[in-house]
Amino acid sequence: MSTPFPADEALVCSARGCRAAAVWALEWNNPRLHDAARRKTWLACAEHRTSLGDFLDARGFLRAVTPVPGSPTLDM
């Protein structure tokens, strides 16, 4: 299940200190804390997509990486 992104809010990257526009959604969960269907989302700009994804993947938390609706990544 995914929650639609608010259309009236600017979505920014979840990396610490970054205020760039988010173009990727990294869906994750911690299997020790969340049931298998639960998904949390971090948003990433193009610059931080890899580092945030690597952080989650190294812990076994990363479930999916998808373009943010309306982002230029959908045209790639």
N, CA, C and O atoms as CSV, one atom per row, in Angstrom:
chain,resi,resn,atom,element,x,y,z
A,1,MET,N,N,0.853,-1.172,0.000
A,1,MET,CA,C,0.000,0.000,0.000
A,1,MET,C,C,0.893,1.228,0.000
A,1,MET,O,O,1.853,1.297,0.767
A,2,SER,N,N,0.591,2.182,-0.839
A,2,SER,CA,C,1.368,3.411,-0.837
A,2,SER,C,C,0.439,4.592,-0.623
A,2,SER,O,O,-0.728,4.578,-1.014
A,3,THR,N,N,0.988,5.604,0.005
A,3,THR,CA,C,0.227,6.805,0.274
A,3,THR,C,C,0.527,7.811,-0.822
A,3,THR,O,O,1.698,8.040,-1.126
A,4,PRO,N,N,-0.484,8.420,-1.428
A,4,PRO,CA,C,-0.202,9.422,-2.460
A,4,PRO,C,C,0.533,10.611,-1.864
A,4,PRO,O,O,0.319,10.984,-0.711
A,5,PHE,N,N,1.405,11.199,-2.680
A,5,PHE,CA,C,2.153,12.360,-2.227
A,5,PHE,C,C,1.261,13.585,-2.301
A,5,PHE,O,O,0.500,13.725,-3.258
A,6,PRO,N,N,1.328,14.482,-1.315
A,6,PRO,CA,C,0.502,15.686,-1.339
A,6,PRO,C,C,0.865,16.559,-2.538
A,6,PRO,O,O,2.041,16.857,-2.747
A,7,ALA,N,N,-0.108,16.965,-3.313
A,7,ALA,CA,C,0.136,17.737,-4.525
A,7,ALA,C,C,0.526,19.174,-4.223
A,7,ALA,O,O,1.180,19.817,-5.044
A,8,ASP,N,N,0.139,19.688,-3.071
A,8,ASP,CA,C,0.382,21.093,-2.786
A,8,ASP,C,C,1.648,21.354,-1.969
A,8,ASP,O,O,1.922,22.505,-1.632
A,9,GLU,N,N,2.419,20.332,-1.645
A,9,GLU,CA,C,3.630,20.505,-0.865
A,9,GLU,C,C,4.846,20.161,-1.713
A,9,GLU,O,O,4.839,19.181,-2.457
A,10,ALA,N,N,5.894,20.980,-1.592
A,10,ALA,CA,C,7.149,20.665,-2.259
A,10,ALA,C,C,7.802,19.508,-1.513
A,10,ALA,O,O,7.943,19.556,-0.291
A,11,LEU,N,N,8.196,18.480,-2.234
A,11,LEU,CA,C,8.822,17.322,-1.622
A,11,LEU,C,C,10.331,17.503,-1.671
A,11,LEU,O,O,10.899,17.757,-2.733
A,12,VAL,N,N,10.978,17.371,-0.518
A,12,VAL,CA,C,12.417,17.577,-0.440
A,12,VAL,C,C,13.116,16.289,-0.023
A,12,VAL,O,O,12.516,15.397,0.577
A,13,CYS,N,N,14.374,16.220,-0.350
A,13,CYS,CA,C,15.210,15.060,-0.055
A,13,CYS,C,C,15.287,14.817,1.451
A,13,CYS,O,O,15.298,15.763,2.238
A,14,SER,N,N,15.340,13.559,1.842
A,14,SER,CA,C,15.421,13.177,3.255
A,14,SER,C,C,16.846,13.182,3.810
A,14,SER,O,O,17.037,13.022,5.016
A,15,ALA,N,N,17.849,13.363,2.947
A,15,ALA,CA,C,19.236,13.391,3.432
A,15,ALA,C,C,19.431,14.588,4.359
A,15,ALA,O,O,18.901,15.673,4.121
A,16,ARG,N,N,20.188,14.370,5.397
A,16,ARG,CA,C,20.418,15.421,6.398
A,16,ARG,C,C,20.988,16.682,5.739
A,16,ARG,O,O,22.005,16.626,5.046
A,17,GLY,N,N,20.325,17.809,5.962
A,17,GLY,CA,C,20.783,19.091,5.471
A,17,GLY,C,C,20.470,19.390,4.015
A,17,GLY,O,O,20.715,20.503,3.549
A,18,CYS,N,N,19.937,18.426,3.294
A,18,CYS,CA,C,19.631,18.638,1.877
A,18,CYS,C,C,18.234,19.230,1.729
A,18,CYS,O,O,17.288,18.760,2.360
A,19,ARG,N,N,18.107,20.238,0.913
A,19,ARG,CA,C,16.800,20.859,0.650
A,19,ARG,C,C,16.432,20.755,-0.827
A,19,ARG,O,O,15.534,21.457,-1.294
A,20,ALA,N,N,17.115,19.890,-1.558
A,20,ALA,CA,C,16.848,19.714,-2.991
A,20,ALA,C,C,15.515,19.002,-3.185
A,20,ALA,O,O,15.030,18.295,-2.301
A,21,ALA,N,N,14.945,19.205,-4.352
A,21,ALA,CA,C,13.678,18.548,-4.685
A,21,ALA,C,C,13.868,17.035,-4.760
A,21,ALA,O,O,14.853,16.545,-5.313
A,22,ALA,N,N,12.925,16.319,-4.203
A,22,ALA,CA,C,12.971,14.854,-4.246
A,22,ALA,C,C,12.473,14.359,-5.595
A,22,ALA,O,O,11.466,14.840,-6.115
A,23,VAL,N,N,13.194,13.391,-6.155
A,23,VAL,CA,C,12.770,12.780,-7.413
A,23,VAL,C,C,12.641,11.260,-7.290
A,23,VAL,O,O,12.146,10.604,-8.207
A,24,TRP,N,N,13.084,10.701,-6.163
A,24,TRP,CA,C,12.990,9.258,-5.913
A,24,TRP,C,C,12.337,9.000,-4.564
A,24,TRP,O,O,12.540,9.754,-3.612
A,25,ALA,N,N,11.552,7.930,-4.488
A,25,ALA,CA,C,10.967,7.457,-3.235
A,25,ALA,C,C,11.600,6.113,-2.907
A,25,ALA,O,O,11.509,5.172,-3.696
A,26,LEU,N,N,12.236,6.021,-1.756
A,26,LEU,CA,C,12.846,4.770,-1.306
A,26,LEU,C,C,11.925,4.168,-0.257
A,26,LEU,O,O,11.792,4.699,0.845
A,27,GLU,N,N,11.293,3.062,-0.606
A,27,GLU,CA,C,10.361,2.396,0.306
A,27,GLU,C,C,11.134,1.360,1.106
A,27,GLU,O,O,11.914,0.586,0.551
A,28,TRP,N,N,10.910,1.353,2.413
A,28,TRP,CA,C,11.657,0.457,3.274
A,28,TRP,C,C,10.838,0.052,4.483
A,28,TRP,O,O,9.808,0.651,4.792
A,29,ASN,N,N,11.318,-0.976,5.158
A,29,ASN,CA,C,10.798,-1.329,6.474
A,29,ASN,C,C,11.863,-2.098,7.234
A,29,ASN,O,O,12.769,-2.683,6.640
A,30,ASN,N,N,11.746,-2.089,8.537
A,30,ASN,CA,C,12.632,-2.857,9.404
A,30,ASN,C,C,11.846,-4.096,9.802
A,30,ASN,O,O,10.891,-3.993,10.572
A,31,PRO,N,N,12.224,-5.265,9.297
A,31,PRO,CA,C,11.433,-6.470,9.567
A,31,PRO,C,C,11.363,-6.859,11.040
A,31,PRO,O,O,10.479,-7.621,11.433
A,32,ARG,N,N,12.278,-6.348,11.860
A,32,ARG,CA,C,12.204,-6.635,13.297
A,32,ARG,C,C,11.157,-5.776,13.991
A,32,ARG,O,O,10.697,-6.115,15.081
A,33,LEU,N,N,10.776,-4.656,13.359
A,33,LEU,CA,C,9.818,-3.742,13.973
A,33,LEU,C,C,8.480,-3.658,13.245
A,33,LEU,O,O,7.452,-3.400,13.871
A,34,HIS,N,N,8.483,-3.873,11.927
A,34,HIS,CA,C,7.292,-3.679,11.103
A,34,HIS,C,C,6.851,-4.992,10.467
A,34,HIS,O,O,7.681,-5.848,10.159
A,35,ASP,N,N,5.549,-5.148,10.272
A,35,ASP,CA,C,5.103,-6.337,9.553
A,35,ASP,C,C,5.505,-6.194,8.083
A,35,ASP,O,O,5.843,-5.099,7.632
A,36,ALA,N,N,5.469,-7.288,7.348
A,36,ALA,CA,C,5.987,-7.330,5.978
A,36,ALA,C,C,5.292,-6.355,5.034
A,36,ALA,O,O,5.918,-5.888,4.083
A,37,ALA,N,N,4.040,-6.037,5.262
A,37,ALA,CA,C,3.287,-5.142,4.378
A,37,ALA,C,C,3.550,-3.660,4.662
A,37,ALA,O,O,3.260,-2.813,3.818
A,38,ARG,N,N,4.083,-3.345,5.811
A,38,ARG,CA,C,4.320,-1.944,6.201
A,38,ARG,C,C,5.460,-1.357,5.399
A,38,ARG,O,O,6.502,-1.995,5.247
A,39,ARG,N,N,5.285,-0.166,4.890
A,39,ARG,CA,C,6.336,0.529,4.159
A,39,ARG,C,C,6.487,1.944,4.694
A,39,ARG,O,O,5.505,2.656,4.901
A,40,LYS,N,N,7.721,2.332,4.911
A,40,LYS,CA,C,8.045,3.707,5.245
A,40,LYS,C,C,8.729,4.276,3.999
A,40,LYS,O,O,9.206,3.520,3.153
A,41,THR,N,N,8.776,5.591,3.887
A,41,THR,CA,C,9.348,6.200,2.686
A,41,THR,C,C,10.346,7.281,3.044
A,41,THR,O,O,10.073,8.162,3.859
A,42,TRP,N,N,11.508,7.196,2.417
A,42,TRP,CA,C,12.460,8.288,2.413
A,42,TRP,C,C,12.443,8.852,1.011
A,42,TRP,O,O,12.343,8.101,0.040
A,43,LEU,N,N,12.538,10.153,0.893
A,43,LEU,CA,C,12.608,10.808,-0.401
A,43,LEU,C,C,14.055,11.166,-0.686
A,43,LEU,O,O,14.813,11.492,0.227
A,44,ALA,N,N,14.440,11.104,-1.968
A,44,ALA,CA,C,15.827,11.394,-2.330
A,44,ALA,C,C,15.910,12.250,-3.580
A,44,ALA,O,O,15.127,12.093,-4.518
A,45,CYS,N,N,16.874,13.157,-3.572
A,45,CYS,CA,C,17.203,13.901,-4.781
A,45,CYS,C,C,18.126,12.989,-5.605
A,45,CYS,O,O,18.527,11.922,-5.139
A,46,ALA,N,N,18.453,13.409,-6.812
A,46,ALA,CA,C,19.320,12.596,-7.676
A,46,ALA,C,C,20.685,12.361,-7.020
A,46,ALA,O,O,21.256,11.278,-7.152
A,47,GLU,N,N,21.206,13.367,-6.317
A,47,GLU,CA,C,22.525,13.255,-5.694
A,47,GLU,C,C,22.560,12.250,-4.542
A,47,GLU,O,O,23.569,11.569,-4.363
A,48,HIS,N,N,21.491,12.139,-3.759
A,48,HIS,CA,C,21.487,11.291,-2.565
A,48,HIS,C,C,20.776,9.955,-2.741
A,48,HIS,O,O,20.716,9.171,-1.793
A,49,ARG,N,N,20.241,9.675,-3.911
A,49,ARG,CA,C,19.520,8.426,-4.136
A,49,ARG,C,C,20.397,7.204,-3.817
A,49,ARG,O,O,19.941,6.266,-3.164
A,50,THR,N,N,21.638,7.218,-4.273
A,50,THR,CA,C,22.529,6.074,-4.059
A,50,THR,C,C,22.933,5.936,-2.601
A,50,THR,O,O,22.881,4.836,-2.050
A,51,SER,N,N,23.336,7.035,-1.962
A,51,SER,CA,C,23.811,6.920,-0.576
A,51,SER,C,C,22.687,6.521,0.379
A,51,SER,O,O,22.900,5.698,1.271
A,52,LEU,N,N,21.501,7.089,0.205
A,52,LEU,CA,C,20.378,6.685,1.058
A,52,LEU,C,C,19.979,5.235,0.780
A,52,LEU,O,O,19.699,4.473,1.706
A,53,GLY,N,N,19.953,4.860,-0.496
A,53,GLY,CA,C,19.617,3.479,-0.860
A,53,GLY,C,C,20.637,2.487,-0.321
A,53,GLY,O,O,20.266,1.425,0.178
A,54,ASP,N,N,21.924,2.826,-0.418
A,54,ASP,CA,C,22.973,1.939,0.106
A,54,ASP,C,C,22.856,1.770,1.614
A,54,ASP,O,O,23.052,0.670,2.131
A,55,PHE,N,N,22.538,2.849,2.324
A,55,PHE,CA,C,22.361,2.789,3.772
A,55,PHE,C,C,21.248,1.803,4.135
A,55,PHE,O,O,21.427,0.945,5.000
A,56,LEU,N,N,20.104,1.934,3.471
A,56,LEU,CA,C,18.971,1.041,3.753
A,56,LEU,C,C,19.260,-0.390,3.309
A,56,LEU,O,O,18.933,-1.341,4.020
A,57,ASP,N,N,19.870,-0.543,2.139
A,57,ASP,CA,C,20.149,-1.879,1.598
A,57,ASP,C,C,21.146,-2.643,2.461
A,57,ASP,O,O,21.004,-3.853,2.636
A,58,ALA,N,N,22.149,-1.960,3.001
A,58,ALA,CA,C,23.150,-2.611,3.853
A,58,ALA,C,C,22.525,-3.216,5.104
A,58,ALA,O,O,23.067,-4.165,5.671
A,59,ARG,N,N,21.401,-2.677,5.534
A,59,ARG,CA,C,20.700,-3.171,6.723
A,59,ARG,C,C,19.573,-4.139,6.378
A,59,ARG,O,O,18.906,-4.668,7.267
A,60,GLY,N,N,19.364,-4.366,5.079
A,60,GLY,CA,C,18.293,-5.265,4.649
A,60,GLY,C,C,16.915,-4.630,4.731
A,60,GLY,O,O,15.911,-5.339,4.800
A,61,PHE,N,N,16.850,-3.294,4.725
A,61,PHE,CA,C,15.583,-2.592,4.886
A,61,PHE,C,C,14.956,-2.156,3.564
A,61,PHE,O,O,13.735,-2.017,3.489
A,62,LEU,N,N,15.755,-1.937,2.522
A,62,LEU,CA,C,15.259,-1.382,1.262
A,62,LEU,C,C,14.339,-2.373,0.562
A,62,LEU,O,O,14.698,-3.534,0.366
A,63,ARG,N,N,13.148,-1.907,0.186
A,63,ARG,CA,C,12.170,-2.754,-0.488
A,63,ARG,C,C,11.939,-2.344,-1.933
A,63,ARG,O,O,11.756,-3.207,-2.791
A,64,ALA,N,N,11.941,-1.030,-2.227
A,64,ALA,CA,C,11.702,-0.568,-3.593
A,64,ALA,C,C,12.187,0.861,-3.745
A,64,ALA,O,O,12.210,1.630,-2.784
A,65,VAL,N,N,12.577,1.209,-4.973
A,65,VAL,CA,C,12.936,2.577,-5.323
A,65,VAL,C,C,12.083,2.945,-6.532
A,65,VAL,O,O,12.152,2.291,-7.572
A,66,THR,N,N,11.287,3.986,-6.388
A,66,THR,CA,C,10.391,4.400,-7.460
A,66,THR,C,C,10.488,5.905,-7.673
A,66,THR,O,O,10.816,6.648,-6.748
A,67,PRO,N,N,10.200,6.355,-8.897
A,67,PRO,CA,C,10.193,7.804,-9.132
A,67,PRO,C,C,9.055,8.469,-8.370
A,67,PRO,O,O,7.973,7.900,-8.223
A,68,VAL,N,N,9.310,9.663,-7.896
A,68,VAL,CA,C,8.269,10.456,-7.241
A,68,VAL,C,C,7.325,10.947,-8.331
A,68,VAL,O,O,7.797,11.437,-9.357
A,69,PRO,N,N,6.012,10.834,-8.150
A,69,PRO,CA,C,5.070,11.330,-9.163
A,69,PRO,C,C,5.342,12.794,-9.529
A,69,PRO,O,O,5.500,13.653,-8.662
A,70,GLY,N,N,5.391,13.042,-10.821
A,70,GLY,CA,C,5.634,14.395,-11.296
A,70,GLY,C,C,7.097,14.754,-11.418
A,70,GLY,O,O,7.420,15.869,-11.830
A,71,SER,N,N,8.005,13.834,-11.068
A,71,SER,CA,C,9.422,14.139,-11.156
A,71,SER,C,C,9.946,13.879,-12.563
A,71,SER,O,O,9.337,13.118,-13.315
A,72,PRO,N,N,11.070,14.501,-12.932
A,72,PRO,CA,C,11.629,14.260,-14.252
A,72,PRO,C,C,12.126,12.829,-14.434
A,72,PRO,O,O,12.355,12.408,-15.568
A,73,THR,N,N,12.301,12.069,-13.351
A,73,THR,CA,C,12.754,10.685,-13.475
A,73,THR,C,C,11.720,9.821,-14.178
A,73,THR,O,O,12.073,8.770,-14.715
A,74,LEU,N,N,10.465,10.223,-14.195
A,74,LEU,CA,C,9.436,9.456,-14.885
A,74,LEU,C,C,9.625,9.524,-16.403
A,74,LEU,O,O,9.141,8.651,-17.124
A,75,ASP,N,N,10.319,10.542,-16.890
A,75,ASP,CA,C,10.536,10.702,-18.314
A,75,ASP,C,C,11.794,10.004,-18.797
A,75,ASP,O,O,12.040,9.962,-20.002
A,76,MET,N,N,12.596,9.459,-17.900
A,76,MET,CA,C,13.865,8.807,-18.262
A,76,MET,C,C,13.634,7.424,-18.791
A,76,MET,O,O,14.588,6.731,-19.144
